[in-house]
Each structure stands twice: as structure tokens, then as C-alpha cells.
Amino acid sequence: MRLFPTGIDAERGNTMRGTGPVAINGTTVYAYYMLANSLVRVRISVDETDRLGIVDGLRVEITLPGQEAMDLLVTATNRIPPYVWLHLEPLAPPSGNPTG
């Protein structure tokens, strides 16, 4: 069973959808969001995406309404003006294997 930091069971296919204030790296934007399986999708404006410097491969902290902050990786940015869909996946937990 894979749990998000918020306790949502990703393997059961729980789905959360909504609109409202979403914090991305500490900046609050109005967004449409959905959480299903191990994928988080957030739709924000092209302008906000550019202002926040969001690109594929960026590590971000996302806080959805009523949830705890999650560390995620931007795996894709689909630009469909005037919006951008951010596809986000949870970061792998630290392995605990020291290197060096």
C-alpha cells in the first residue's frame, strides 16, 4: 500500500477533485486539482506557471485545500493556453543507504 503524506491510499484509487487555493512552493494560486492513484494533477494559468518558474523535473511542495503539504516532482507540464496541466508524482522516500 502506497500512502501519500496525507494518508490517502494511492493503491485504492481514491480520487479527490476540486477547485480552490493551492499553495505551490509557498505561493497560493487558484487552481483545479485532482488526486488519483499516485498522480496529482493541478491546472493553473500559463501566466502563473511562468511566474513560478515551473518546468518538467522541478521538485515542488504542493498544499491542496484541507491537506498537508506534499513534496512532489513535476513529471510533465501540458500547456493548453490559457492553462497548464501540471502532472506531479510523489518523491521516493530516502533509501537510508549512505554513500561514500
DABEL-V456662 format. One record per backbone hydrogen bond with DSSP energy under -1.0 kcal/mol. CO is the residue of the C=O (numbers start at 1). NH is the residue of the N-H. E is the energy in kcal/mol with one decimal. If there is no record, write none. Layout:
co=CO nh=NH e=E
co=CO nh=NH e=E
This chain:
co=2 nh=10 e=-3.0
co=4 nh=7 e=-2.6
co=8 nh=4 e=-2.2
co=9 nh=14 e=-1.1
co=16 nh=35 e=-2.3
co=18 nh=33 e=-2.8
co=20 nh=31 e=-2.4
co=22 nh=29 e=-2.6
co=23 nh=63 e=-2.3
co=24 nh=27 e=-1.9
co=27 nh=24 e=-3.0
co=29 nh=22 e=-3.1
co=31 nh=20 e=-2.1
co=32 nh=43 e=-3.3
co=33 nh=18 e=-2.1
co=34 nh=41 e=-2.9
co=35 nh=16 e=-1.9
co=36 nh=39 e=-2.5
co=39 nh=36 e=-2.5
co=40 nh=88 e=-3.0
co=41 nh=34 e=-2.5
co=42 nh=86 e=-3.4
co=43 nh=32 e=-1.7
co=44 nh=84 e=-3.0
co=45 nh=49 e=-2.3
co=46 nh=50 e=-2.5
co=47 nh=51 e=-2.6
co=48 nh=52 e=-2.3
co=49 nh=54 e=-2.1
co=55 nh=58 e=-1.8
co=58 nh=74 e=-2.7
co=60 nh=72 e=-3.2
co=61 nh=25 e=-3.0
co=62 nh=70 e=-2.6
co=63 nh=23 e=-2.2
co=64 nh=67 e=-2.3
co=70 nh=62 e=-2.6
co=71 nh=91 e=-1.4
co=72 nh=60 e=-2.8
co=73 nh=89 e=-2.0
co=74 nh=57 e=-3.5
co=76 nh=87 e=-2.9
co=78 nh=85 e=-2.7
co=80 nh=83 e=-2.2
co=82 nh=46 e=-2.0
co=83 nh=80 e=-2.5
co=84 nh=44 e=-2.1
co=85 nh=78 e=-2.6
co=86 nh=42 e=-1.9
co=87 nh=75 e=-2.7
co=87 nh=76 e=-1.3
co=88 nh=40 e=-2.7
co=89 nh=73 e=-2.8
